[in-house]
Each structure stands twice: as structure tokens, then as C-alpha cells.
Amino acid sequence: MAVPAQVFTVPLYFDYGATFLWGITGALVGARRGYDLSGVAALALISSTGGGLMRDGLFLQNGPPALLQTSIYLLIVAAAAVLVFAVGARLDHYRRYRHFSGLIQVVDALGLGAYAVVGMQLAIDSGISLPGVVLIGLVNAVGGSILRDLFMRQEPEAFKPGTLTVVAVLISCFVFIILEKGFGFSPYLAAWPAIFTAFAIRLFSVRYNIRTRPLHGFIPEDRHT
């Protein structure tokens, strides 16, 4: 008898914790821009759940987004926004501390691979082609930060030269696809090497300031006279 393939799911404590921390970072961006509570809450929502909203609403379209199927995520985002609105200046001060900044980086690095894997599994279950699977994994991992920057009329940081974020996610996606499709690993077993890959690449690039570079031979538009 065939054993059903195990799937990877993000542990609830990490899922909720990551949503809360990403909500705080998004809300702090809004607070530093001088937004009111509604603006702060909007950026908290976009930063923490934007990737999943794009995944469910734009690509998969398999019913209501996961965000709306339970009230817990909206309550977590609301708590993050209210906390920043109430004591935002203190949180912004603590954000500069090494330990708090390090916690954000660790959660972010773990979340990149974990949410990429979740997005890819959902895409595979929906019959998406392999390039589409990788795209959905990437969007699920970094879509929130891209939407946040676009809403603030900024160039998305993910598109600009910097430490390895998109690269880390892409390599993680390829690791998952190769193990799951090429070597026959169950989604659950393929998930962990993929998550570790994104985590290691992201933190290594931050620790040693390994950065992407602009394409050679092109002059950025803001340097043209």
C-alpha cells in the first residue's frame, strides 16, 4: 500500500511569531513615515501577509485567501499595529539593538525558506508547471516586502543590489524541486534541506556582507546627466 507523501507545514508558533515580527517591522516603517493608525496597520498587514495574499489571490485562486479563513492572522497584525502605535518610539529604539536586530534577521532567514516551500507545495497540488511553482514559492517568501515598498512608492529593495535575499530563495526553491521531483523525496523531507539552504545563504551574506551587483556596463538612470 502506498504511503501518502508527507507535506511540510510551518509550525504554528513560528507562523504566528513571524507574522507578528514582520507586522511590527512593517508598522515601524509606517510610523517613521508619520502615518496614522490605519496607515500603520495597512503596512503591518502588507508586510506580514502580502506574500500569501498574492499567492492565493493572484496565482492559485482556490477560494478565499488563507489569511481570511481564520481570524488569528488579522488579530496578530492588529496587535502589532496597536503596539507600534502605542509605544512605537521605544520599539524603534530597541530595533537598533544587536540582539533584537539579530532576532529579526534569524526569523526572516528561516521564513524565506519555510514560506517558499509552503508556496511551492500549494502550487504543485494545483497542477502548476515547475517554473510557475518556483515563481509562487518566491512570491510567497518575498512578496510582502515588495508590496510594502510599492505601497510606499519606493523601489522594492528585493530588486536592488544588496545582500542575498531573492538569490537565497531561488536556490532554496531549486533544492526543493530537485529533491522532490528528481530524487523522489517526500515534500516533508525535501523541505528541510531547502529551508536550511535559504537560511544559511541569507545569514552568511548578511554576516560577511556578500552582495549582488548591478549589471555590468549599464549606467543607472539617476547618474545620467
C-alpha positions as CSV (number, residue, x, y, z in Angstrom):
1,M,0.0,0.0,0.0
2,A,1.4,3.4,-1.0
3,V,2.0,5.7,1.9
4,P,0.7,9.3,1.4
5,A,3.5,11.7,0.9
6,Q,4.1,13.9,3.9
7,V,3.9,17.6,3.4
8,F,5.7,20.4,5.2
9,T,3.7,22.8,7.3
10,V,5.1,25.8,9.1
11,P,4.8,25.2,12.9
12,L,2.0,27.5,14.3
13,Y,4.3,29.1,16.9
14,F,6.7,30.1,14.2
15,D,4.0,31.1,11.8
16,Y,2.3,33.4,14.3
17,G,5.6,34.7,15.7
18,A,6.9,35.5,12.2
19,T,3.6,37.2,11.3
20,F,3.9,39.3,14.5
21,L,7.5,40.3,14.0
22,W,7.0,41.1,10.3
23,G,3.9,43.1,11.2
24,I,6.0,45.1,13.7
25,T,8.7,45.9,11.2
26,G,6.1,47.0,8.6
27,A,4.3,49.1,11.2
28,L,7.5,50.7,12.2
29,V,8.2,51.7,8.6
30,G,4.8,53.4,8.5
31,A,5.3,55.1,11.9
32,R,8.6,56.5,10.7
33,R,6.7,57.9,7.7
34,G,4.3,59.7,10.0
35,Y,1.3,57.5,9.1
36,D,-1.8,57.3,11.3
37,L,-3.1,54.1,12.9
38,S,-4.8,53.0,9.7
39,G,-1.7,53.5,7.6
40,V,0.5,51.8,10.2
41,A,-2.0,48.8,10.3
42,A,-2.1,48.6,6.5
43,L,1.7,48.4,6.2
44,A,1.8,45.8,9.0
45,L,-0.8,43.7,7.1
46,I,1.1,44.0,3.8
47,S,4.5,43.3,5.2
48,S,3.4,40.2,7.2
49,T,0.8,38.6,4.9
50,G,1.3,40.2,1.4
51,G,3.1,37.2,0.0
52,G,0.3,34.8,0.9
53,L,-2.3,37.2,-0.4
54,M,-0.5,37.4,-3.8
55,R,-0.1,33.6,-3.8
56,D,-3.8,32.9,-3.1
57,G,-5.5,35.8,-4.8
58,L,-3.3,36.3,-7.9
59,F,-1.9,32.8,-8.7
60,L,-3.8,29.9,-7.1
61,Q,-7.3,31.4,-6.8
62,N,-8.5,28.3,-4.9
63,G,-11.1,30.2,-2.8
64,P,-10.7,32.8,-0.1
65,P,-7.0,33.5,0.9
66,A,-5.7,31.6,3.9
67,L,-5.5,35.0,5.7
68,L,-9.3,35.3,5.7
69,Q,-10.1,31.7,6.6
70,T,-9.2,32.3,10.2
71,S,-9.3,35.5,12.4
72,I,-5.9,34.8,14.1
73,Y,-3.7,36.5,11.5
74,L,-5.8,39.7,11.4
75,L,-5.7,39.8,15.2
76,I,-1.9,39.3,15.2
77,V,-1.5,42.1,12.7
78,A,-3.8,44.4,14.6
79,A,-1.9,43.7,17.8
80,A,1.4,44.6,16.1
81,A,-0.1,47.8,14.7
82,V,-1.6,48.9,18.1
83,L,1.7,48.1,19.8
84,V,3.7,50.2,17.4
85,F,1.1,53.0,17.6
86,A,1.3,52.9,21.4
87,V,5.0,52.5,22.1
88,G,6.5,52.8,18.6
89,A,9.3,55.1,19.6
90,R,10.6,52.6,22.2
91,L,10.3,49.7,19.7
92,D,12.2,51.7,17.1
93,H,14.9,52.4,19.7
94,Y,15.2,48.7,20.6
95,R,15.2,47.8,16.9
96,R,18.7,49.2,16.8
97,Y,19.9,46.8,19.5
98,R,22.1,44.0,18.2
99,H,20.0,41.2,19.8
100,F,16.7,42.5,18.5
101,S,18.1,43.1,15.1
102,G,19.6,39.6,15.2
103,L,16.2,38.0,16.1
104,I,14.6,39.7,13.1
105,Q,17.3,38.5,10.8
106,V,17.1,34.9,12.0
107,V,13.3,34.8,11.7
108,D,13.5,36.4,8.3
109,A,16.1,33.9,7.1
110,L,14.1,31.0,8.4
111,G,10.9,32.4,7.0
112,L,12.3,32.8,3.5
113,G,12.8,29.1,3.0
114,A,9.8,27.9,5.0
115,Y,7.3,30.1,3.2
116,A,8.8,29.4,-0.2
117,V,8.3,25.6,0.5
118,V,4.7,26.1,1.5
119,G,4.0,28.2,-1.6
120,M,5.6,25.5,-3.8
121,Q,3.7,22.7,-2.2
122,L,0.4,24.5,-2.8
123,A,1.4,25.3,-6.4
124,I,2.3,21.6,-7.1
125,D,-1.0,20.5,-5.7
126,S,-2.8,22.9,-8.0
127,G,-1.0,21.5,-11.1
128,I,1.2,24.5,-11.8
129,S,4.2,24.0,-14.1
130,L,7.6,23.8,-12.5
131,P,8.7,27.3,-13.4
132,G,5.4,28.5,-12.0
133,V,6.0,26.5,-8.8
134,V,9.3,28.3,-8.3
135,L,7.7,31.7,-9.0
136,I,4.9,31.1,-6.5
137,G,7.5,30.0,-3.9
138,L,9.5,33.1,-4.5
139,V,6.4,35.4,-4.3
140,N,5.2,33.6,-1.1
141,A,8.6,34.3,0.5
142,V,9.3,37.9,-0.5
143,G,6.0,39.3,-1.9
144,G,5.2,41.1,1.4
145,S,8.3,43.2,1.3
146,I,7.8,44.0,-2.4
147,L,4.2,45.1,-1.8
148,R,5.2,47.2,1.2
149,D,7.8,49.1,-0.8
150,L,5.4,49.6,-3.8
151,F,2.7,51.0,-1.5
152,M,5.2,53.4,-0.1
153,R,6.2,54.5,-3.7
154,Q,9.7,53.1,-3.3
155,E,11.8,50.9,-5.5
156,P,11.5,47.4,-4.0
157,E,14.6,46.5,-2.0
158,A,14.4,43.0,-3.4
159,F,15.1,44.3,-6.9
160,K,18.1,46.4,-5.9
161,P,21.7,45.3,-5.3
162,G,22.1,44.1,-1.7
163,T,22.6,41.1,0.5
164,L,21.3,37.8,-0.9
165,T,17.6,37.5,-0.4
166,V,16.0,36.7,-3.7
167,V,19.0,34.6,-4.6
168,A,18.7,32.6,-1.4
169,V,15.0,31.9,-2.1
170,L,15.6,30.9,-5.7
171,I,18.4,28.4,-4.7
172,S,16.2,27.1,-1.9
173,C,13.3,26.5,-4.4
174,F,15.7,24.7,-6.8
175,V,16.9,22.5,-4.0
176,F,13.3,21.6,-3.1
177,I,12.3,20.8,-6.7
178,I,15.4,18.7,-7.4
179,L,15.0,16.6,-4.2
180,E,11.2,16.2,-4.6
181,K,10.9,15.8,-8.4
182,G,14.4,14.5,-9.2
183,F,15.2,12.2,-6.3
184,G,11.7,11.3,-5.2
185,F,11.9,12.8,-1.7
186,S,8.6,13.4,0.1
187,P,7.7,17.1,0.3
188,Y,8.4,16.9,4.0
189,L,11.9,15.5,3.6
190,A,12.7,17.8,0.7
191,A,11.6,20.9,2.7
192,W,14.3,20.8,5.4
193,P,17.3,21.0,3.1
194,A,15.6,23.7,1.2
195,I,14.8,25.7,4.3
196,F,18.4,25.3,5.6
197,T,19.8,26.4,2.2
198,A,17.9,29.7,2.3
199,F,18.7,30.2,6.0
200,A,22.4,29.6,5.5
201,I,22.8,31.7,2.4
202,R,20.8,34.6,3.8
203,L,22.7,34.8,7.1
204,F,26.1,34.1,5.5
205,S,25.5,37.0,3.1
206,V,24.5,39.4,5.9
207,R,27.4,38.3,8.2
208,Y,30.0,38.7,5.5
209,N,28.3,41.5,3.5
210,I,28.1,39.4,0.3
211,R,26.0,41.5,-2.1
212,T,24.6,41.4,-5.6
213,R,25.9,43.9,-8.1
214,P,24.2,45.9,-10.9
215,L,24.6,44.6,-14.4
216,H,28.0,45.4,-15.9
217,G,28.1,48.1,-18.5
218,F,24.9,49.9,-17.6
219,I,24.8,53.4,-16.1
220,P,21.9,53.8,-13.6
221,E,19.4,56.3,-14.7
222,D,19.9,58.6,-11.7
223,R,23.5,59.1,-12.8
224,H,22.7,60.3,-16.3
225,T,23.2,64.0,-16.8
